[in-house]
Amino acid sequence: MTDKNGMTDRRTVLAGGAALAGGAALAGQAGAQDDAEAARKAIAESYLKALDAGGTSPTTGLGLFDHFTDDAEVYFPKWGVARGKDQVVQMFSDVGGTLKGITHHYDGFTWYMTGTDSFAVEGTSEGSHRDGTWTAGDPDWGAGRFCDCFTVRDGKIARLFIYLDPDYAGQDTDRYGWIET
């Protein structure tokens, strides 16, 4: 707002300055939030890379179980919920004992970052199971698509719920009339 002499009103200048300062503060908060989300995402990627590498992440050097809190909860279909690191180790030993190898397709991941400790990632994988091999999309109804829901606190996974078809080799087809093999 200007007065009759064309000078800017002092209140307008102060209000504009306050808006700029508020915007800068929000930008700083957004930057910090982006950094925190990137750190949480990096932990999740390191965990997945440890799975692919058979136990140790090639990007961070962390062992698979170093990614988890002592009181972590991990869900895997047909296994249930593992509570605490001892059960998490047992669950991964049971499930991992059926796998000969797995590779996640990182370039195709879709991340759902929420601005909180909890987030999700959708993706695809391929690999070899004791019953046979799988590649996401071949066939389209088969194994290889997953959604992992994470909660990361203090740089470790506190909660991981894994959603996928555990019939990696696609042998459980008779019970589903819509599957044509």
C-alpha positions as CSV (number, residue, x, y, z in Angstrom):
1,M,0.0,0.0,0.0
2,T,1.4,3.5,-0.8
3,D,0.5,6.9,0.6
4,K,-0.4,10.0,-1.4
5,N,3.3,10.7,-2.0
6,G,3.8,7.2,-3.6
7,M,5.7,5.9,-0.5
8,T,5.2,2.4,0.7
9,D,3.2,2.0,3.9
10,R,5.4,0.8,6.8
11,R,2.8,-1.9,7.8
12,T,3.0,-3.3,4.3
13,V,6.8,-3.6,4.4
14,L,6.7,-5.2,7.9
15,A,4.0,-7.7,6.8
16,G,5.9,-8.6,3.7
17,G,9.1,-9.1,5.7
18,A,7.3,-11.3,8.1
19,A,5.9,-13.4,5.3
20,L,9.3,-13.8,3.8
21,A,10.8,-14.8,7.1
22,G,7.9,-17.3,7.6
23,G,8.5,-18.7,4.1
24,A,12.2,-19.1,4.8
25,A,11.4,-21.0,8.1
26,L,9.0,-23.3,6.2
27,A,11.6,-23.9,3.6
28,G,14.2,-24.8,6.3
29,Q,11.7,-27.2,7.9
30,A,11.0,-28.8,4.5
31,G,14.7,-29.2,3.9
32,A,15.2,-30.9,7.3
33,Q,12.2,-33.1,6.6
34,D,13.6,-34.0,3.2
35,D,16.9,-35.0,4.8
36,A,15.1,-37.1,7.4
37,E,13.1,-38.9,4.7
38,A,16.2,-39.5,2.7
39,A,17.9,-41.0,5.7
40,R,14.9,-43.3,6.4
41,K,14.7,-44.3,2.7
42,A,18.5,-45.1,2.8
43,I,18.0,-47.5,5.7
44,A,15.3,-49.3,3.8
45,E,17.4,-49.5,0.7
46,S,20.4,-50.7,2.7
47,Y,18.2,-53.5,4.2
48,L,17.0,-54.6,0.8
49,K,20.5,-54.6,-0.6
50,A,21.6,-56.7,2.3
51,L,18.9,-59.2,1.4
52,D,20.1,-59.2,-2.3
53,A,23.7,-59.6,-1.2
54,G,23.0,-62.5,1.1
55,G,23.5,-60.8,4.4
56,T,25.6,-57.6,4.2
57,S,24.6,-54.3,2.4
58,P,27.2,-53.4,-0.2
59,T,26.3,-49.7,0.2
60,T,26.6,-49.4,4.0
61,G,28.4,-52.5,5.2
62,L,25.6,-53.2,7.7
63,G,24.6,-56.8,8.3
64,L,21.0,-57.7,7.6
65,F,20.0,-57.7,11.3
66,D,22.0,-54.6,12.1
67,H,19.2,-52.7,10.4
68,F,16.6,-53.6,13.1
69,T,15.9,-52.3,16.6
70,D,16.0,-54.9,19.4
71,D,12.2,-54.8,19.7
72,A,11.4,-54.7,16.0
73,E,8.2,-56.3,14.6
74,V,8.4,-57.9,11.2
75,Y,5.4,-59.5,9.3
76,F,5.8,-62.0,6.5
77,P,2.8,-63.7,4.9
78,K,2.3,-67.3,6.0
79,W,4.8,-66.8,8.8
80,G,3.1,-64.2,10.9
81,V,4.6,-61.4,13.1
82,A,8.1,-61.8,14.5
83,R,8.5,-59.7,17.7
84,G,12.0,-58.9,18.9
85,K,15.3,-59.5,17.2
86,D,15.5,-63.2,18.1
87,Q,12.2,-63.9,16.3
88,V,13.1,-61.6,13.4
89,V,16.3,-63.7,12.9
90,Q,14.2,-66.9,13.1
91,M,11.7,-65.5,10.6
92,F,14.4,-64.5,8.1
93,S,16.1,-67.8,8.6
94,D,12.9,-69.8,7.9
95,V,11.9,-67.7,4.9
96,G,15.5,-67.2,3.6
97,G,16.1,-70.9,3.8
98,T,13.7,-71.4,1.0
99,L,15.4,-68.8,-1.2
100,K,18.5,-69.4,-3.3
101,G,18.8,-65.7,-4.3
102,I,16.8,-62.5,-4.8
103,T,17.3,-59.3,-6.7
104,H,15.1,-56.2,-6.2
105,H,14.6,-53.8,-9.1
106,Y,15.5,-50.5,-7.4
107,D,15.0,-48.4,-10.5
108,G,11.3,-49.2,-10.5
109,F,10.6,-48.6,-6.9
110,T,7.7,-46.3,-6.0
111,W,8.3,-44.6,-2.6
112,Y,5.4,-43.4,-0.4
113,M,7.1,-41.0,2.0
114,T,4.7,-39.5,4.6
115,G,6.8,-37.0,6.5
116,T,6.7,-39.3,9.5
117,D,8.7,-42.3,10.6
118,S,6.4,-44.6,8.6
119,F,6.5,-45.0,4.9
120,A,6.1,-47.6,2.2
121,V,7.8,-48.8,-1.0
122,E,6.3,-50.8,-3.9
123,G,8.5,-52.7,-6.2
124,T,9.4,-55.8,-8.1
125,S,11.9,-58.6,-7.7
126,E,13.2,-61.8,-9.3
127,G,15.0,-64.7,-8.0
128,S,15.3,-68.4,-7.3
129,H,13.3,-70.3,-4.7
130,R,13.7,-74.0,-3.8
131,D,10.5,-74.7,-5.8
132,G,11.6,-72.7,-8.9
133,T,12.4,-69.2,-10.2
134,W,10.3,-66.1,-10.5
135,T,10.4,-62.8,-12.3
136,A,7.9,-60.1,-11.6
137,G,5.4,-59.8,-14.5
138,D,6.2,-63.3,-15.9
139,P,3.4,-64.3,-15.7
140,D,1.6,-61.2,-14.8
141,W,-0.3,-62.9,-11.9
142,G,2.9,-64.5,-10.5
143,A,5.2,-63.6,-7.7
144,G,7.7,-60.7,-7.6
145,R,5.5,-57.7,-6.8
146,F,5.8,-56.5,-3.2
147,C,4.9,-53.6,-0.9
148,D,7.0,-53.1,2.2
149,C,5.7,-50.8,5.0
150,F,8.4,-49.5,7.2
151,T,8.7,-47.6,10.5
152,V,12.3,-46.3,11.0
153,R,13.3,-44.8,14.3
154,D,16.8,-43.5,15.3
155,G,18.3,-45.0,12.1
156,K,16.9,-48.5,12.5
157,I,13.8,-50.4,11.3
158,A,11.4,-50.7,14.2
159,R,8.5,-52.2,12.1
160,L,8.4,-53.8,8.7
161,F,5.3,-55.4,7.3
162,I,6.0,-57.2,4.0
163,Y,3.1,-57.8,1.6
164,L,3.7,-60.2,-1.3
165,D,2.8,-63.6,-2.7
166,P,5.0,-66.1,-0.9
167,D,4.3,-68.7,-3.7
168,Y,7.5,-67.6,-5.5
169,A,7.4,-70.5,-8.0
170,G,3.7,-70.1,-8.8
171,Q,2.7,-73.6,-7.9
172,D,-0.5,-72.8,-6.0
173,T,-2.7,-72.2,-9.0
174,D,-5.4,-75.0,-8.7
175,R,-7.3,-73.0,-6.0
176,Y,-7.7,-70.0,-8.2
177,G,-10.1,-70.6,-11.1
178,W,-9.1,-67.4,-12.9
179,I,-5.5,-68.5,-13.3
180,E,-4.8,-70.1,-16.7
181,T,-1.4,-71.9,-16.7
